[in-house]
Amino acid sequence: MRNSPPMKSLKRLFCLATVASGALLCAQMPAGLHRPAAVPDGYVVTPFGYYHPSCVVHLAKGDTVVNDGPAIQHADGTFDNIPACNYPRYTARGEVVTAGAAELPTISWSWIETIYATTNTSYGGVIETWNVPPNPTSHDGQTVYFFPGLEGGLTILQPVLGWNADFGNAWGIASWQAGAQGSGIAIESTPRRVSVGDLIVGEVMSNCSSGTLSCPTWFVMTEDAGKGSTTLPSTTSYGQTFYWAAAGTLEVYNLVQCSDYPSNGSLAFNGALYDNNFEPINVPGWSLEVWPNLTPQCNYGGQVAGVTLDY
């Protein structure tokens, strides 16, 4: 990069023991005993599949992903390069994805169900709210994710609520980006712990002026309303156009039985999808997709009109 301060070694956060609380805070939970046999020991769970820990970049407060890198600019003005991942990643079902492959972690293998829409132009943003559901009644090392999001050809942006994802047997939120220019890298904002019943606000919004089809930078926020938020304030789109949107998605890892899901059985999302002029789309044309042949087979389904996912 031109006219940039000297690079310092890239620091990635994996796990920190919090002495005061006794809790374990991880960027992601390790793949458990129930992971697919093909996934190596030591890999971690993300909303995009199983990744080697070195391929997940955890942003600190004030960090920004800059467009001409990929690199991170820190609050003190220094920069870190983000090298391409040198390890293969795996789908939620254990299928290998070649390291450095240009394909986005496709929805066809890692999600259980989603309510989605597409456009032949581009979306300018999506904002959804939902409440943190009850805890699961059984604990088998499962990770459960809920999120809205926007997707382009090589990049996906998501505000994420996760159970047993960043915090052991607890709910947490973080903002995520994956598929960055085929580098095989996933980027996560600083996670925050949240409580059952909290109102979560998830937002993905273009940083450009009205009418821009392919904005170079985007704002991603996951907020625990009234308590704090965690953001990717200006993350790069890598030149992608966001033509696919999700109002709500369910994704799981290491699920053994239906009681590994939250005990309420369904989750409702409320919000709006925006076109590239930042006008709300009154009829987004949402569709529900549930992936077939799921094990265990639980109460999967939902309602497009109410933007509700059942599990």
N, C-alpha and C positions, 0 to 999 in steps of 0.2 A: 504494500500500500504506500502511496506517496504521502510525504509530509506527516508521517505518523511517528509517535514516540517509539523507542526500542521495545521489542517484544519481551515479555517475561514468560517463564514456563507456565503452561496451562495447568490450572489446578481444577480437578474434578472432585466433587463431593460424593462419596459413596455412603458411608454410615458413620454417625457420630453418637457415642454414648452420652446421653444427657444425665450427668451425675445427680443434679438436683432432683429431677423427677423420676430417675430410674428408667425412663423410656428410651427406646431405640428409634432414632430418626434416620431413615435411609432415603437416598434419592429414589430408589425402587426396592421392592422386596425381592430377595433371591428366589429363583425358580424353585419350587418346593419338590417334595418327594413325588408328587403326583404329576410332575411335568412330563411331557412326551419323552419317550426313551431317546429320541435323537438329539434332544437339547442337552448340551454339555453342562456338567455341574459348574456352578459359579456364575451362570448367566442370570440376568435380572428381568423382571416383568415390567413392561411399559404398555401404554395404550396402543402400541404398534407392533407388538410381538415380543419375542425374547431377544434381548440384546446383550452383547458382551459389555461388562461395566465400563470399559474404556471408551465405549461408543455412545455414552450418555453424558451430555454436558449439563451441569447444574448451574444455573445462573444465580449470582448473589444480587442483593438489592443494589440497584443502580447500574447493573450490567445491561448492555445493549448488543444485539447481534447486528453487525454492520453489513451492508449490501455488497461491498467489493472484496470480501474476504474469501470464504467465510471466516469471520473472526469475531471476537468479543471485545467491545470497548468497555473498560471499567470506569467507575465513577471518578477515579483519580486521573483519567485521561490515558492510561496505558492500554495496550492492546495485547490480546492473545490470539494466535492463529488457531483455527479448528481443523486439525488434520482429518483426512478421510478415515473412515473405519477400516481396520485391517482384518476384521473378523466377520464371518457370516452371521446373519441374523436368521431367526426361525419364526415361523408363523405360530399362532396359538395352538395349532394342531401338530406342530413339530416339523413342518416342511421347511427345508433350507431355502434361503434367499441369498443369492450370490453377493458377497461383500462388494460394495461400491456399485451395485446395480442401480440403473437409473429409474426403475419402476418404483412408484409409490407403494408403501405397504397397503395393499389393496384391501378393501372392505370385505372381499369375498371369503377371507379365511379367518379373520380374527374377531368378528362381531357376532352377537347372538341375534339381535334385532335392531332395527333403526327406522325412524320416520324421516324421510328425506325428500328433497326436491332438486330439480336441475333447471338450468336456463341456457339459452343459446347465445346469451351476452355475458354478463358477469354480475355477481352479487357484490353489494357494498358493505354488507355486514349482517350479523345475526345477534340478537340478544334474547336470552331465555332465562327464566327463573324457575327454580324447583326447590323443594324442601328436602333436607337430609332425611332419608328414610330410617326406620328402626334398624338396629343391629341384627345381623343374622342370628338364628337360634342355635346353629351348630358351627363349629370351627374346625375346618379341615385344611387350613393353610390357604384358603381360597382368596383370590383378589377379584373385586367387583368394581367395575368402572361405569359411571354415567356421564354423558357429555353431549352438548351440541357441537357444531363446528362447521368450518368451510374447507373445501378441498379443491386443489388445482391439479394439473398434470403431474407435478413432482413434489408438491408440498401440501401438508394438511395442518390446520390450526385448530386447537381444541381447548376450551376451558373444562377442566376435568374434576369430578368428584370421585374419590376412590376409597374403597374399604380395604384395609390391610395392604395398601399400596405404598405410601410413604410412612405410615404409622402403624405399628403392629396391632391388629385387632381393633382398629379405630378408623374413623372417617377423616379424610384430609382433602384439601383442594390444591391444585396447581394448574398453571397454564403451560401448554405443550405445543411444540412444533416438531414435525418429523418429515423425512423425505428430502432434506435440504440438498438440492442439486445432485441427487444421487450419491451423496457422500456416505450414506449409511449412518448418519449421526441423528440422534434424537436430542432435543433441547427442552429442559424443564425449568420453569421459574421456581423460586424458593417456596416450598410447600408450607401450608398452614393447617393446623389441626382444627377440626370443626366438630360440632355436637349434633346429636339427633334433634330434628325439628328446626334447625337453623335454616334461614332462607338463603339460598345460593343464587348469585347472579353471574351468568356466564356471558361474556361479550367478545365478539370478534368483529373488528371494524377497520375499514380502510383509513389510512392517514392522509389520503389524497383529496383533492377537490372534487366536487360533484361532477359526474360524468366520466370519470377515469375508468377505463376498462381493465387495465392491468396495473394496479398501484404497486410500487416497489416496496413499500413498508406498511406494516399492519400492527394494530393494537390488539392484544389479547389479554383479557382480564378474567380472573375467577375471584369473586368476592363473597365473603361471609357477611351478609348485609348488616351494617352497623358495628361490625367487629374488626374488619380489615380485609385487605385484598392482596393478591399476588399476581403480577403482570409480566408480560413481555411487551414493553411499551412501544417498541419500534422494530419489530422483527421483520426480516426480509422475506419477500415472496419469491425470490430467485426468478423473477420475470414471469411467474405463473398467473393465469387468470382463474379466479375462483368461480367455477360454474356449477359446483355441487354443494348443497347445504344440508345439514342435519339439524332437526329441531331437538331430537333426543336419540341417544344410542345406548345400548347395553352391551358390555363386553365383560367376559369373565376368564379367569385362569384357575386351574387346579380345583375346579368345582367337582364335588363328589356326589352330593345329594341336594335335593331341592331346598332343604332347610338351610343350605349354605347361602341362599339369597336373603335379602331383608324380609322380615316377617310380615310386612304389610301386603306383599303380593303385587303391587303396581306402583308406578311413579308417573306423575303428571308434570308436564312442562308448559310454561306459559310465557309467551314472548312475541317477537316479530322478526320477520325476515325483510331485508332492505335491498332495493336495487342499487345500481351504481350511481344513481342520483340521490341516494339516501332517503328515498321515499319508501314507506312501508308497503309491502306487497300484500294486498288485501286477500287474494286467493293464491297462496303459494303453490298449490297443487301438490300437497304432501302425499306421499305414498308410504305404506308400511311394508317392510320386508323382514321376514323371519327366515333364518337360515335352516335348511332341512337337516334331518338325520342327526340331531343334537343329542348328546348323552351327558347327564340324564335328561330325559324329556319331561320338562316341567310345564307350567301353565303359560307358555309363550303366546304372545299375541299383543293386541293393543287397539287403540282407537285413533284414527287420523283426525277426526273432528275435535277430539279433546286432547290430542297430542299426549297420549298415555301409553306407556309400555307395561305389559303384564309379564310376570315371571313366576 
